[in-house]
Amino acid sequence: MQERAMPHNTSAGQRGSHVVVIGAGWAGWGAAKGLCEAGVRVTLVDGMADPTGSQPVTTKSGKPFEAGTRGFWKDYPNINALTEELDVGSIYTGFTTSAFWSPDGLEATAPVFGESPQWPSPLGQVLATVTNFKRLPVRDRLSIAGLLYAILDLNRSDRVFQHYDDLNAQALFVRLGISDRMIDDFLRPTLLVGLFKPPEELSAAVAMELLYYYALAHQDSFDVRWIKSKSIAEHLFQPLSRRLVARHDLRVLGGTLARRLHVSAATHVVRSVELQDVRTGDITVLEDVDAVVLAVGAKGLKALMSESPECSKAAPELVAAASLGSIDVVSSRLWLDRYVPIAYPANVFSRFSALQGAGGTFFMLDQLQRDSEQALWGDEPPQGSVVASDFYNAAGIAAMPDQEIMDCLMHQLLPFTHPEFRNAKVVDAEVRRYPGSVSHFSPGSFRKRPPLETSIPSIVCAGDWVRMGDREHGAKGLCQERAYVCGLEAANSLIRRNLVKGSDPSKTLQHPVIPIRADEPQVVLGRALNKLVMGPIEGFGLKLPWFG
Ligand SMILES: Cc1cc2nc3c(=O)[nH]c(=O)nc-3n(C[C@H](O)[C@H](O)[C@H](O)COP(=O)(O)OP(=O)(O)OC[C@H]3O[C@@H](n4cnc5c(N)ncnc54)[C@H](O)[C@@H]3O)c2cc1C
């Protein structure tokens, strides 16, 4: 292992400040874009070999693979703006219907609500349950009413939000009188695939934020679409990285882990960042660092903080954030010898014991990527369906051998959704594990989640799990839009506080951030009335029963 200083050929005076962005997910790319376009020099580092999407990920047999199939919901205005700005053409499918399956068959479908007449929310969604919930009795459906009230109450004040965060979602659901069947058949699978944990392991506050943002804010909030060919990295990160490299000299270091942040104990200023080449183990040091964006998850932060004693001491909130848990994910792809004509391209597994407590989804890529089907098969002629399946909260599944995971899909899960899966043979398959790769919003975790701005002014945080304070955005939960927006806000924070300057200070501007659609009037009114009533009630020392 060697250690050397990594030179940067131009001085800060000539070309503005230099920021190291650690982590090249949506948050890191958001921060890099905001800073580069403000004229700031940026080095973006990530442990993955190619964070720019220019070398597509393939299987051993040369077929494309992506870690997780990710949807783009209706209210992703900043990612939509990026897509337009990059002028990448039509990269998304139309909005699709999603289906929920249990061992009993089809449980429910989530239709494309934007195609029907729009009602004030949640009227349209409630009416849709009449036809779209196939088995759940009406009294179970109605038992969710209390949750609608709690969602109105959630943001009454910071203190109330904190109380909800301290509760686990299962306890809240039970105290609100939601029926076991409604919880087990609908809320549990929804949370398992939305926040990747069952309700008893989730903050009630974050669970409600998710349900509101993705399903309740507007009738068409749940409308979702997908990339219609290749991968997100190829369609969005690749053109973005090319543009930032060509126009703004962005430096991207793939296969490189940030190992240590050197912070002056006396002045609390970041001095340098130590990097390690993943392949060779060689150490280099970036010396001319003016600020750092930490765009990593809990696992990455834990590793960094354990090696950065001055930083840990000066910003104990980062150590607290690093102590939060993260979730294992397993992604797989099956290439089949025949087409399975299932009616829905995007699907959720619910209540299957074979999942061992994990959440599960599957996507018919031959349907979502119909127009570029050949690419799904690499150099081979297409033979049939290509099924991408993801498992969340997947410690149990991850411990199984690849063959058992494939057998589980082919024999214990997929045949319940369409009988033709029983006749299909797997001609190729790939399984990959991503331990600790996703933020876990556990009960009481809100206080510990990293803040956008830390006690060290020149270190900011970005990512789906970051608390944005007065810059908070309406996109919630494990969500690409939230991560991207938070990256933009991290860049804006450094610029706004004059902690970094571009080469031309008069052009060091903040990146625009687009809010999601405004809350509907009945929600605004409901919240205001609730606040009016609850203020005096709490003044008498009375509490809502679920806070008892
Ligand atoms: C299987 C799956 C399905 C999903 N489905 C959806 C969906 O349908 N819709 C949706 O909107 N969202 C979905 N999400 C969530 C969404 O992808 C995330 O919320 C979002 O991508 C998080 O972005 P991020 O930049 O905050 O974090 P990440 O994407 O996790 O990026 C963090 C990066 O930091 C790097 N890193 C960590 N430590 C270091 C270090 N020391 N040095 C250098 N680099 C480091 C990591 O390699 C990683 O690339 C899904 C996630 C998964 C896993």
The ligand as an SDF file (V2000), in Angstrom:
LIG
                    3D

 53 58  0  0  0  0  0  0  0  0999 V2000
  -33.5520   -2.3340   -4.8110 C   0  0  0  0  0  0  0  0  0  0  0  0
  -33.9470   -0.8990   -4.6770 C   0  0  0  0  0  0  0  0  0  0  0  0
  -35.1210   -0.4570   -5.2610 C   0  0  0  0  0  0  0  0  0  0  0  0
  -35.4930    0.8830   -5.1580 C   0  0  0  0  0  0  0  0  0  0  0  0
  -36.6220    1.3020   -5.7790 N   0  0  0  0  0  0  0  0  0  0  0  0
  -36.8720    2.6260   -5.8530 C   0  0  0  0  0  0  0  0  0  0  0  0
  -37.9200    3.1120   -6.6600 C   0  0  0  0  0  0  0  0  0  0  0  0
  -38.6670    2.3310   -7.2580 O   0  0  0  0  0  0  0  0  0  0  0  0
  -38.0930    4.4650   -6.7500 N   0  0  0  0  0  0  0  0  0  0  0  0
  -37.2980    5.3410   -6.0690 C   0  0  0  0  0  0  0  0  0  0  0  0
  -37.4510    6.5510   -6.2220 O   0  0  0  0  0  0  0  0  0  0  0  0
  -36.3320    4.8970   -5.2580 N   0  0  0  0  0  0  0  0  0  0  0  0
  -36.0910    3.5720   -5.1490 C   0  0  0  0  0  0  0  0  0  0  0  0
  -35.0870    3.1230   -4.3620 N   0  0  0  0  0  0  0  0  0  0  0  0
  -34.4360    4.0690   -3.4490 C   0  0  0  0  0  0  0  0  0  0  0  0
  -33.4750    4.9760   -4.1690 C   0  0  0  0  0  0  0  0  0  0  0  0
  -32.7390    4.2420   -5.1020 O   0  0  0  0  0  0  0  0  0  0  0  0
  -32.5740    5.6140   -3.1210 C   0  0  0  0  0  0  0  0  0  0  0  0
  -33.3830    6.3200   -2.2010 O   0  0  0  0  0  0  0  0  0  0  0  0
  -31.5990    6.5890   -3.7210 C   0  0  0  0  0  0  0  0  0  0  0  0
  -30.9840    6.0520   -4.8640 O   0  0  0  0  0  0  0  0  0  0  0  0
  -30.5610    6.9390   -2.6740 C   0  0  0  0  0  0  0  0  0  0  0  0
  -29.5540    7.7140   -3.2650 O   0  0  0  0  0  0  0  0  0  0  0  0
  -28.3400    8.2180   -2.3890 P   0  0  0  0  0  0  0  0  0  0  0  0
  -27.4640    8.9780   -3.2890 O   0  0  0  0  0  0  0  0  0  0  0  0
  -28.8600    8.8740   -1.1630 O   0  0  0  0  0  0  0  0  0  0  0  0
  -27.6130    6.8970   -1.8730 O   0  0  0  0  0  0  0  0  0  0  0  0
  -26.8760    5.7460   -2.6710 P   0  0  0  0  0  0  0  0  0  0  0  0
  -27.4590    5.5550   -4.0150 O   0  0  0  0  0  0  0  0  0  0  0  0
  -26.8470    4.5920   -1.7390 O   0  0  0  0  0  0  0  0  0  0  0  0
  -25.4070    6.3120   -2.9110 O   0  0  0  0  0  0  0  0  0  0  0  0
  -24.4140    6.3050   -1.9270 C   0  0  0  0  0  0  0  0  0  0  0  0
  -23.1080    6.0050   -2.6380 C   0  0  0  0  0  0  0  0  0  0  0  0
  -22.0380    6.1940   -1.7200 O   0  0  0  0  0  0  0  0  0  0  0  0
  -21.0120    5.2940   -2.0690 C   0  0  0  0  0  0  0  0  0  0  0  0
  -20.1140    5.2150   -0.9070 N   0  0  0  0  0  0  0  0  0  0  0  0
  -20.3870    4.7910    0.3450 C   0  0  0  0  0  0  0  0  0  0  0  0
  -19.3000    4.9320    1.1330 N   0  0  0  0  0  0  0  0  0  0  0  0
  -18.3320    5.4720    0.3610 C   0  0  0  0  0  0  0  0  0  0  0  0
  -16.9940    5.8700    0.6030 C   0  0  0  0  0  0  0  0  0  0  0  0
  -16.4230    5.7450    1.8050 N   0  0  0  0  0  0  0  0  0  0  0  0
  -16.2800    6.3850   -0.4140 N   0  0  0  0  0  0  0  0  0  0  0  0
  -16.8290    6.5230   -1.6540 C   0  0  0  0  0  0  0  0  0  0  0  0
  -18.1080    6.1650   -1.9350 N   0  0  0  0  0  0  0  0  0  0  0  0
  -18.8380    5.6520   -0.9370 C   0  0  0  0  0  0  0  0  0  0  0  0
  -21.7580    4.0180   -2.3920 C   0  0  0  0  0  0  0  0  0  0  0  0
  -20.9720    3.1730   -3.2170 O   0  0  0  0  0  0  0  0  0  0  0  0
  -22.9890    4.5630   -3.1090 C   0  0  0  0  0  0  0  0  0  0  0  0
  -22.8210    4.5510   -4.5140 O   0  0  0  0  0  0  0  0  0  0  0  0
  -34.6950    1.7860   -4.4240 C   0  0  0  0  0  0  0  0  0  0  0  0
  -33.5240    1.3390   -3.8090 C   0  0  0  0  0  0  0  0  0  0  0  0
  -33.1500    0.0150   -3.9410 C   0  0  0  0  0  0  0  0  0  0  0  0
  -31.8810   -0.4460   -3.2830 C   0  0  0  0  0  0  0  0  0  0  0  0
  1  2  1  0
  2  3  1  0
  2 52  2  0
  3  4  2  0
  4  5  1  0
  4 50  1  0
  5  6  2  0
  6  7  1  0
  6 13  1  0
  7  8  2  0
  7  9  1  0
  9 10  1  0
 10 11  2  0
 10 12  1  0
 12 13  2  0
 13 14  1  0
 14 15  1  0
 14 50  1  0
 15 16  1  0
 16 17  1  0
 16 18  1  0
 18 19  1  0
 18 20  1  0
 20 21  1  0
 20 22  1  0
 22 23  1  0
 23 24  1  0
 24 25  2  0
 24 26  1  0
 24 27  1  0
 27 28  1  0
 28 29  2  0
 28 30  1  0
 28 31  1  0
 31 32  1  0
 32 33  1  0
 33 34  1  0
 33 48  1  0
 34 35  1  0
 35 36  1  0
 35 46  1  0
 36 37  1  0
 36 45  1  0
 37 38  2  0
 38 39  1  0
 39 40  1  0
 39 45  2  0
 40 41  1  0
 40 42  2  0
 42 43  1  0
 43 44  2  0
 44 45  1  0
 46 47  1  0
 46 48  1  0
 48 49  1  0
 50 51  2  0
 51 52  1  0
 52 53  1  0
M  END
$$$$
